[in-house]
C-alpha cells in the first residue's frame, strides 16, 4: 500500500465529511471516497507531494468536481429527453365536451335525490365513514343507510347510461 493510501485511511472520516459537504450526499461522498482511494492506490510517481494530506484532499475535491460535472450532463440530457417526448395524453375537444356532459348529468341526478340520501352518500364516499358509523351519526339503521346508498347509486347508474 502506498503512503498516500495510508494518509487517506488516517484521514478517512475527515475526507468523507469534506466530500459530504461538496456533494450534498453521504452516499455520493462514500462513492467519491472510494474513487479517491483507487486514484491514490494507482499513484506511481516516484516523488511524493510535499504535503500528502493536502494532496489527498485535492484528489478528493477533483473527484467531487467530476461528479458534479457528470451529474450536470446527466440532468441536461434528461431534460432534453423529456422535452422531446410527446405529451402523455392530450384530450381532444370531443372527449372534453363528452366528459363535461357526463359530469353535468351525474350532478343533476344527485341533486334530484332526497337530502338524507345525499348526506349518506357524502359521509360514505367523501368522508370515508362506514355504514355503521353513518347510521350512528344520523341516528338511523344500517339498513336505512344501505337503502339511501342504493338510491344514489341507481340514480348515478341511470345518469351514466342515459
Residue frames as a rotation matrix with the C-alpha (Angstrom) as fourth column:
UNK 1
0.585 0.811 0.000 0.00
0.811 -0.585 0.000 0.00
0.000 0.000 -1.000 0.00
UNK 2
-0.142 -0.659 0.739 1.36
0.576 -0.662 -0.480 3.43
0.805 0.357 0.473 -0.88
UNK 3
-0.789 -0.207 -0.578 1.94
0.606 -0.417 -0.677 6.11
-0.101 -0.885 0.455 1.70
UNK 4
-0.838 0.533 0.116 -0.84
-0.460 -0.804 0.377 8.19
0.294 0.262 0.919 0.10
UNK 5
-0.007 0.868 -0.496 -3.41
-0.055 0.495 0.867 5.49
0.998 0.034 0.044 0.74
UNK 6
-0.303 -0.167 -0.938 -2.18
0.882 0.325 -0.342 5.33
0.362 -0.931 0.049 4.34
UNK 7
-0.993 -0.027 -0.118 -2.67
0.065 -0.942 -0.328 9.10
-0.102 -0.334 0.937 4.65
UNK 8
-0.475 0.876 -0.083 -6.12
-0.484 -0.181 0.856 8.67
0.735 0.447 0.510 3.14
UNK 9
0.038 0.494 -0.869 -7.04
0.450 0.767 0.456 5.95
0.892 -0.409 -0.193 5.65
UNK 10
-0.660 -0.337 -0.671 -5.77
0.750 -0.238 -0.618 8.04
0.049 -0.911 0.410 8.58
UNK 11
-0.880 0.297 -0.372 -7.97
-0.210 -0.943 -0.257 10.96
-0.427 -0.148 0.892 7.49
UNK 12
-0.816 0.551 0.173 -10.88
0.501 0.526 0.688 8.94
0.288 0.648 -0.705 6.13
UNK 13
-0.003 0.878 -0.480 -13.58
0.959 -0.133 -0.249 10.49
-0.282 -0.461 -0.841 8.34
UNK 14
-0.173 -0.154 -0.973 -12.33
0.101 -0.985 0.138 13.96
-0.980 -0.074 0.186 7.56
UNK 15
-0.968 -0.193 -0.161 -12.24
-0.150 -0.072 0.986 13.23
-0.202 0.979 0.041 3.82
UNK 16
-0.576 0.814 0.078 -15.74
0.787 0.525 0.325 11.75
0.224 0.249 -0.942 3.99
UNK 17
0.118 0.596 -0.795 -17.07
0.717 -0.605 -0.347 14.85
-0.687 -0.529 -0.498 5.78
UNK 18
-0.522 -0.418 -0.744 -15.36
-0.201 -0.787 0.583 17.08
-0.829 0.454 0.327 3.22
UNK 19
-0.990 0.141 0.026 -16.88
0.070 0.314 0.947 15.11
0.125 0.939 -0.320 0.34
UNK 20
-0.282 0.938 -0.200 -20.32
0.951 0.245 -0.191 15.10
-0.131 -0.244 -0.961 2.00
UNK 21
0.039 0.238 -0.971 -20.23
0.240 -0.945 -0.222 18.89
-0.970 -0.224 -0.094 2.06
UNK 22
-0.744 -0.435 -0.507 -19.04
-0.361 -0.377 0.853 19.02
-0.562 0.818 0.123 -1.55
UNK 23
-0.933 0.345 -0.105 -21.64
0.100 0.528 0.843 16.60
0.346 0.776 -0.527 -2.92
UNK 24
-0.427 0.808 0.405 -24.53
-0.878 -0.478 0.028 17.14
0.216 -0.344 0.914 -0.52
UNK 25
0.698 0.663 -0.270 -24.98
-0.592 0.747 0.302 13.41
0.402 -0.051 0.914 -0.01
UNK 26
0.196 -0.610 0.768 -23.34
-0.785 0.372 0.495 10.95
-0.587 -0.700 -0.406 2.34
UNK 27
0.618 0.096 0.780 -23.86
0.220 0.932 -0.289 8.10
-0.755 0.350 0.555 -0.14
UNK 28
0.923 -0.303 0.238 -22.28
0.165 -0.249 -0.954 10.00
0.349 0.920 -0.180 -3.02
UNK 29
0.499 -0.768 0.401 -19.47
-0.857 -0.505 0.101 11.06
0.125 -0.394 -0.910 -0.68
UNK 30
0.328 -0.360 0.873 -18.73
-0.352 0.811 0.467 7.41
-0.876 -0.461 0.140 0.07
UNK 31
0.809 -0.019 0.588 -18.59
0.518 0.495 -0.697 6.64
-0.278 0.869 0.410 -3.65
UNK 32
0.807 -0.523 0.273 -16.25
-0.234 -0.709 -0.666 9.58
0.542 0.474 -0.695 -4.21
UNK 33
0.412 -0.667 0.621 -14.09
-0.841 -0.017 0.541 8.48
-0.350 -0.745 -0.568 -1.26
UNK 34
0.528 -0.189 0.828 -13.77
0.200 0.975 0.094 5.05
-0.825 0.116 0.553 -2.81
UNK 35
0.860 -0.203 0.469 -12.75
0.454 -0.116 -0.883 6.62
0.234 0.972 -0.008 -6.13
UNK 36
0.685 -0.635 0.357 -10.24
-0.678 -0.735 -0.006 8.77
0.267 -0.238 -0.934 -4.25
UNK 37
0.395 -0.536 0.746 -8.68
-0.479 0.573 0.665 5.71
-0.784 -0.620 -0.030 -2.64
UNK 38
0.670 -0.112 0.734 -8.43
0.570 0.710 -0.413 3.97
-0.475 0.695 0.540 -6.03
UNK 39
0.871 -0.341 0.353 -6.81
0.047 -0.657 -0.752 7.04
0.489 0.672 -0.556 -7.58
UNK 40
0.508 -0.700 0.502 -4.31
-0.861 -0.387 0.331 7.24
-0.037 -0.600 -0.799 -4.72
UNK 41
0.475 -0.305 0.825 -3.58
-0.112 0.909 0.401 3.50
-0.873 -0.283 0.398 -4.90
UNK 42
0.763 -0.147 0.629 -2.74
0.638 0.325 -0.698 3.91
-0.102 0.934 0.342 -8.60
UNK 43
0.884 -0.462 -0.071 -0.27
-0.462 -0.887 0.016 6.74
-0.070 0.018 -0.997 -7.83
UNK 44
0.782 -0.605 0.147 3.05
0.620 0.779 -0.090 5.58
-0.060 0.162 0.985 -9.28
UNK 45
0.666 -0.550 0.504 5.10
-0.162 -0.766 -0.622 8.78
0.728 0.332 -0.599 -9.24
UNK 46
0.052 -0.762 -0.645 8.45
0.728 0.471 -0.498 8.37
0.683 -0.444 0.580 -7.50
UNK 47
-0.896 -0.376 0.235 8.34
0.153 -0.759 -0.633 11.84
0.416 -0.531 0.738 -5.95
UNK 48
-0.136 0.856 -0.498 5.68
0.983 0.179 0.039 12.18
0.122 -0.485 -0.866 -3.32
UNK 49
0.353 0.320 0.879 3.97
0.282 -0.933 0.226 15.51
0.892 0.168 -0.419 -2.81
UNK 50
-0.658 -0.647 0.385 5.34
-0.107 -0.425 -0.899 17.76
0.745 -0.633 0.211 -0.08
UNK 51
-0.631 0.554 0.543 2.05
-0.719 -0.155 -0.678 17.85
-0.291 -0.818 0.496 1.80
UNK 52
-0.967 0.197 -0.158 0.47
0.108 0.888 0.447 14.40
0.229 0.416 -0.880 1.42
UNK 53
-0.461 0.841 -0.282 -2.68
0.622 0.080 -0.779 15.32
-0.633 -0.535 -0.560 3.35
UNK 54
-0.145 0.370 -0.918 -3.31
-0.423 -0.862 -0.280 18.33
-0.895 0.347 0.282 1.12
UNK 55
-0.795 -0.206 -0.571 -2.72
-0.607 0.279 0.744 16.15
0.006 0.938 -0.346 -1.95
UNK 56
-0.849 0.528 0.010 -5.29
0.521 0.841 -0.142 13.60
-0.084 -0.116 -0.990 -0.72
UNK 57
-0.116 0.838 -0.533 -7.87
0.399 -0.452 -0.798 16.36
-0.910 -0.305 -0.281 -0.26
UNK 58
-0.371 -0.074 -0.925 -7.04
-0.690 -0.645 0.328 17.83
-0.622 0.760 0.189 -3.68
UNK 59
-0.975 0.033 -0.221 -7.65
-0.123 0.749 0.651 14.44
0.187 0.662 -0.726 -5.33
UNK 60
-0.548 0.820 -0.164 -10.95
0.748 0.394 -0.534 14.10
-0.373 -0.415 -0.830 -3.39
UNK 61
-0.115 0.485 -0.867 -12.01
-0.087 -0.875 -0.477 17.63
-0.990 0.021 0.143 -4.42
UNK 62
-0.680 -0.192 -0.707 -11.24
-0.694 -0.142 0.706 16.86
-0.236 0.971 -0.037 -8.08
UNK 63
-0.925 0.373 -0.067 -13.31
0.337 0.891 0.305 13.68
0.173 0.260 -0.950 -7.94
UNK 64
-0.263 0.858 -0.440 -16.22
0.623 -0.197 -0.757 15.58
-0.736 -0.474 -0.483 -6.35
UNK 65
-0.268 0.102 -0.958 -15.95
-0.524 -0.850 0.057 18.20
-0.808 0.518 0.281 -9.12
UNK 66
-0.927 -0.086 -0.366 -16.01
-0.358 0.497 0.791 15.44
0.113 0.864 -0.491 -11.73
UNK 67
-0.688 0.723 -0.055 -19.11
0.695 0.636 -0.336 14.01
-0.208 -0.269 -0.940 -10.06
UNK 68
-0.094 0.655 -0.750 -20.87
0.149 -0.736 -0.661 17.42
-0.984 -0.174 -0.028 -10.23
UNK 69
-0.521 -0.155 -0.839 -19.97
-0.733 -0.422 0.533 17.81
-0.437 0.893 0.106 -13.91
UNK 70
-0.978 0.152 -0.146 -21.18
0.059 0.862 0.504 14.31
0.202 0.484 -0.851 -14.74
UNK 71
-0.451 0.853 -0.263 -24.40
0.718 0.171 -0.675 14.91
-0.530 -0.494 -0.690 -12.80
UNK 72
-0.190 0.338 -0.922 -24.95
-0.297 -0.915 -0.274 18.20
-0.936 0.222 0.274 -14.64
UNK 73
-0.780 -0.133 -0.611 -24.55
-0.625 0.138 0.768 16.45
-0.018 0.981 -0.191 -18.00
UNK 74
-0.872 0.484 -0.074 -26.98
0.484 0.875 0.019 13.73
0.074 -0.019 -0.997 -16.93
UNK 75
-0.243 0.806 -0.540 -29.57
0.459 -0.395 -0.796 16.28
-0.855 -0.441 -0.274 -15.81
UNK 76
-0.336 0.061 -0.940 -29.21
-0.652 -0.736 0.185 18.21
-0.680 0.675 0.287 -19.06
UNK 77
-0.933 -0.034 -0.358 -29.51
-0.297 0.633 0.715 15.04
0.202 0.774 -0.600 -21.13
UNK 78
-0.677 0.724 -0.132 -32.59
0.697 0.573 -0.431 14.02
-0.237 -0.383 -0.893 -19.15
UNK 79
-0.171 0.600 -0.782 -34.18
0.022 -0.791 -0.611 17.44
-0.985 -0.122 0.122 -19.65
UNK 80
-0.570 -0.089 -0.817 -33.57
-0.775 -0.271 0.571 17.24
-0.272 0.959 0.085 -23.42
UNK 81
-0.959 0.229 -0.165 -35.01
0.160 0.923 0.350 13.74
0.233 0.309 -0.922 -23.50
UNK 82
-0.455 0.830 -0.322 -38.08
0.660 0.071 -0.748 14.80
-0.598 -0.553 -0.580 -21.52
UNK 83
-0.235 0.344 -0.909 -38.64
-0.384 -0.892 -0.238 17.83
-0.893 0.293 0.342 -23.76
UNK 84
-0.761 -0.138 -0.633 -38.51
-0.648 0.172 0.742 15.62
0.006 0.975 -0.220 -26.85
UNK 85
-0.884 0.458 0.097 -41.19
0.432 0.878 -0.207 13.26
-0.179 -0.141 -0.974 -25.55
UNK 86
-0.511 0.788 0.344 -44.75
-0.017 -0.409 0.912 13.77
0.859 0.460 0.222 -26.77
UNK 87
-0.432 0.431 0.792 -47.29
-0.894 -0.323 -0.312 14.63
0.121 -0.843 0.525 -24.08
UNK 88
-0.948 0.032 0.316 -48.65
-0.082 0.937 -0.340 11.55
-0.307 -0.348 -0.886 -22.34
UNK 89
-0.323 0.907 0.270 -52.25
0.916 0.372 -0.152 12.45
-0.238 0.198 -0.951 -23.10
UNK 90
-0.959 0.156 -0.235 -53.93
-0.201 -0.963 0.179 15.21
-0.199 0.219 0.955 -25.00
UNK 91
-0.306 0.929 0.208 -57.68
0.562 0.352 -0.749 15.17
-0.769 -0.112 -0.629 -24.66
UNK 92
-0.860 0.070 0.506 -59.42
0.425 -0.450 0.785 16.24
0.283 0.890 0.357 -27.78
UNK 93
-0.821 0.522 0.233 -62.33
-0.554 -0.827 -0.097 18.67
0.142 -0.209 0.967 -27.73
UNK 94
0.023 0.867 -0.498 -64.93
-0.498 0.442 0.746 15.96
0.867 0.231 0.442 -28.21
UNK 95
-0.203 -0.168 -0.965 -63.61
0.600 0.758 -0.258 13.98
0.774 -0.631 -0.053 -25.22
UNK 96
-0.973 -0.188 -0.136 -63.65
0.224 -0.617 -0.754 17.07
0.058 -0.764 0.642 -23.00
UNK 97
-0.547 0.834 0.072 -67.18
-0.767 -0.534 0.356 18.01
0.335 0.139 0.932 -24.06
UNK 98
0.093 0.567 -0.818 -68.39
-0.127 0.822 0.555 14.44
0.988 0.052 0.148 -23.52
UNK 99
-0.509 -0.360 -0.782 -66.83
0.695 0.364 -0.620 14.29
0.508 -0.859 0.065 -20.05
UNK 100
-0.979 0.173 0.108 -68.40
-0.203 -0.861 -0.466 17.65
0.013 -0.478 0.878 -19.14
UNK 101
-0.204 0.957 -0.204 -71.83
-0.717 -0.004 0.697 16.45
0.667 0.288 0.687 -20.26
UNK 102
-0.001 0.142 -0.990 -71.45
0.345 0.929 0.133 13.29
0.939 -0.341 -0.050 -18.20
UNK 103
-0.841 -0.366 -0.399 -70.48
0.500 -0.242 -0.831 15.31
0.207 -0.899 0.387 -15.13
UNK 104
-0.771 0.611 0.180 -73.50
-0.619 -0.785 0.013 17.58
0.150 -0.101 0.984 -15.56
UNK 105
0.056 0.811 -0.582 -75.82
-0.409 0.551 0.728 14.55
0.911 0.197 0.363 -15.87
UNK 106
-0.248 -0.215 -0.944 -74.35
0.657 0.679 -0.328 13.00
0.712 -0.702 -0.027 -12.71
UNK 107
-0.988 -0.143 -0.055 -74.62
0.140 -0.698 -0.702 16.27
0.062 -0.701 0.710 -10.81
UNK 108
-0.460 0.886 0.059 -78.23
-0.777 -0.434 0.456 16.74
0.429 0.164 0.888 -11.87
UNK 109
0.111 0.486 -0.867 -79.07
0.009 0.872 0.490 13.16
0.994 -0.063 0.092 -10.90
UNK 110
-0.566 -0.388 -0.727 -77.52
0.704 0.231 -0.671 13.64
0.429 -0.892 0.142 -7.46
UNK 111
-0.981 0.165 0.107 -79.28
-0.194 -0.893 -0.407 16.95
0.028 -0.420 0.907 -6.86
UNK 112
-0.201 0.959 -0.198 -82.67
-0.627 0.029 0.779 15.30
0.753 0.281 0.596 -7.58
UNK 113
-0.229 0.052 -0.972 -82.16
0.464 0.884 -0.062 12.89
0.856 -0.465 -0.227 -4.65
UNK 114
0.826 0.561 -0.042 -83.51
0.265 -0.321 0.909 13.46
0.497 -0.763 -0.414 -1.13
UNK 115
0.445 -0.652 0.614 -81.26
-0.698 -0.682 -0.218 15.42
0.561 -0.331 -0.759 1.23
UNK 116
0.559 -0.211 0.802 -80.80
-0.635 0.513 0.577 12.48
-0.533 -0.832 0.152 3.61
UNK 117
0.870 -0.234 0.434 -79.61
0.418 0.817 -0.397 10.24
-0.262 0.527 0.808 0.74
UNK 118
0.625 -0.662 0.413 -77.08
0.034 -0.506 -0.862 12.89
0.780 0.553 -0.294 -0.32
UNK 119
0.454 -0.440 0.775 -75.85
-0.880 -0.356 0.314 13.20
0.137 -0.824 -0.549 3.27
UNK 120
0.721 -0.156 0.676 -75.33
-0.143 0.920 0.365 9.43
-0.678 -0.360 0.641 3.48
UNK 121
0.842 -0.385 0.377 -73.52
0.506 0.324 -0.799 9.41
0.186 0.864 0.468 0.14
UNK 122
0.510 -0.662 0.549 -71.19
-0.367 -0.744 -0.558 12.26
0.778 0.083 -0.623 1.11
UNK 123
0.506 -0.306 0.806 -70.43
-0.831 0.076 0.551 10.74
-0.230 -0.949 -0.216 4.50
UNK 124
0.733 -0.197 0.651 -69.55
0.149 0.980 0.128 7.41
-0.663 0.003 0.749 2.90
UNK 125
0.682 -0.431 0.591 -67.74
0.711 0.200 -0.674 8.47
0.172 0.880 0.443 -0.28
UNK 126
0.487 -0.488 0.725 -66.17
-0.069 -0.849 -0.525 11.77
0.871 0.205 -0.447 0.75
UNK 127
0.310 -0.333 0.891 -65.52
-0.919 -0.343 0.192 11.32
0.242 -0.878 -0.412 4.47
UNK 128
-0.393 -0.569 -0.722 -64.92
-0.487 0.795 -0.361 7.57
0.780 0.210 -0.590 4.24
UNK 129
-0.406 0.305 0.862 -67.31
-0.871 0.156 -0.465 6.58
-0.276 -0.940 0.202 7.04
UNK 130
-0.989 0.137 -0.056 -68.61
0.121 0.969 0.217 3.03
0.084 0.208 -0.975 7.30
UNK 131
-0.271 0.962 0.042 -72.30
0.049 -0.030 0.998 2.31
0.961 0.273 -0.039 7.04
UNK 132
0.161 0.302 -0.940 -72.39
0.905 0.336 0.262 1.62
0.395 -0.892 -0.219 10.79
UNK 133
-0.656 -0.482 -0.581 -70.69
0.683 -0.707 -0.185 4.96
-0.322 -0.518 0.792 11.60
UNK 134
-0.868 0.415 0.273 -73.11
-0.124 -0.713 0.690 6.80
0.481 0.565 0.670 9.32
UNK 135
0.008 0.916 -0.401 -76.06
0.398 0.365 0.842 5.06
0.917 -0.167 -0.362 10.96
UNK 136
-0.037 -0.087 -0.996 -74.84
0.999 -0.029 -0.035 6.12
-0.026 -0.996 0.088 14.41
UNK 137
-0.898 -0.384 -0.213 -74.16
0.380 -0.923 0.061 9.70
-0.220 -0.026 0.975 13.33
UNK 138
-0.767 0.638 0.073 -77.56
-0.390 -0.554 0.736 10.15
0.510 0.535 0.673 11.65
UNK 139
-0.668 0.491 0.559 -79.46
-0.487 0.279 -0.828 8.04
-0.562 -0.826 0.053 14.19
UNK 140
0.401 0.733 -0.549 -80.82
-0.916 0.326 -0.235 5.65
0.007 0.597 0.802 11.56
UNK 141
0.655 -0.130 0.745 -80.40
-0.119 0.955 0.271 1.92
-0.747 -0.266 0.610 10.99
UNK 142
-0.501 -0.865 0.029 -77.64
-0.222 0.160 0.962 0.37
-0.837 0.475 -0.272 8.91
UNK 143
-0.299 0.498 0.814 -80.37
0.827 0.561 -0.039 -0.97
-0.476 0.661 -0.580 6.63
UNK 144
0.764 0.588 -0.265 -81.59
0.417 -0.764 -0.492 2.61
-0.491 0.265 -0.830 6.04
UNK 145
0.122 -0.816 -0.564 -78.04
-0.479 -0.546 0.687 3.68
-0.869 0.187 -0.458 5.18
UNK 146
-0.672 -0.364 0.645 -77.85
0.275 0.686 0.674 0.84
-0.687 0.630 -0.361 2.64
UNK 147
0.194 0.845 0.498 -81.15
0.899 0.050 -0.436 1.92
-0.393 0.532 -0.750 1.08
UNK 148
0.741 0.011 -0.672 -80.01
-0.079 -0.991 -0.103 5.55
-0.667 0.130 -0.734 0.79
UNK 149
-0.313 -0.936 -0.162 -76.77
-0.407 -0.022 0.913 4.42
-0.858 0.352 -0.374 -0.85
UNK 150
-0.499 0.199 0.844 -78.67
0.667 0.710 0.227 2.17
-0.553 0.676 -0.487 -3.28
UNK 151
0.632 0.771 -0.080 -80.93
0.576 -0.536 -0.617 5.09
-0.518 0.344 -0.783 -4.22
UNK 152
0.469 -0.540 -0.699 -77.89
-0.486 -0.819 0.306 7.28
-0.738 0.196 -0.646 -5.01
UNK 153
-0.569 -0.767 0.296 -76.02
-0.203 0.480 0.853 4.54
-0.797 0.425 -0.430 -6.88
UNK 154
-0.119 0.616 0.779 -79.06
0.835 0.486 -0.257 3.70
-0.537 0.620 -0.572 -9.00
UNK 155
0.817 0.401 -0.414 -79.50
0.181 -0.860 -0.478 7.39
-0.547 0.316 -0.775 -9.87
UNK 156
0.049 -0.892 -0.449 -75.83
-0.619 -0.380 0.687 7.58
-0.784 0.244 -0.571 -10.89
UNK 157
-0.604 -0.241 0.760 -76.14
0.283 0.826 0.487 4.42
-0.745 0.509 -0.431 -12.97
UNK 158
0.372 0.821 0.433 -79.18
0.791 -0.036 -0.611 5.81
-0.486 0.570 -0.663 -14.79
UNK 159
0.735 -0.155 -0.660 -77.32
-0.275 -0.958 -0.082 9.08
-0.619 0.241 -0.747 -15.46
UNK 160
-0.325 -0.946 0.001 -74.36
-0.458 0.159 0.875 7.16
-0.827 0.284 -0.485 -16.88
UNK 161
-0.609 0.122 0.783 -76.49
0.554 0.773 0.311 5.06
-0.567 0.623 -0.538 -19.20
UNK 162
0.451 0.846 -0.285 -78.71
0.396 -0.476 -0.785 7.95
-0.800 0.241 -0.549 -20.37
